[in-house]
Amino acid sequence: MPKQEDSTQAIPVTYVRALFGALGWGVIAFALQVLFGDNGGAAGLLIQVGWILIAVVLAAWPTSYTARRRGWPELWKLFLLATPAFWVLRAITLILHNLLFR
């Protein structure tokens, strides 16, 4: 009889891999900012890129933790898994930007 593996064992999903999953949403957010946002010139767009990168870096933490527990090392799953964390953090960064710079 074949030996069964323990399905609760954590699969190594690095933070960097989860960062690439969240970075996909960062690229989409940047494109939306360029197309529809009130950028305020090059300096304003650079500030928005900074806010987007902050959201990407912070969204990768819960993504990597959840992916390890679920055993999802595939990049497309990490991209989908990062969705709620990224967009909640992006909304928070937009609120912070409006409070600090307007």
Secondary structure, 3 states (H helix, E strand, C coil): CCCCCCCCCCCCCCHHHHHHHHHHHHHHHHHHHHHHCCCCHHHHHHHHHHHHHHHHHHHHHHHHHHHHHHCCCCHHHHHHHCHHHHHHHHHHHHHHHHHHHC
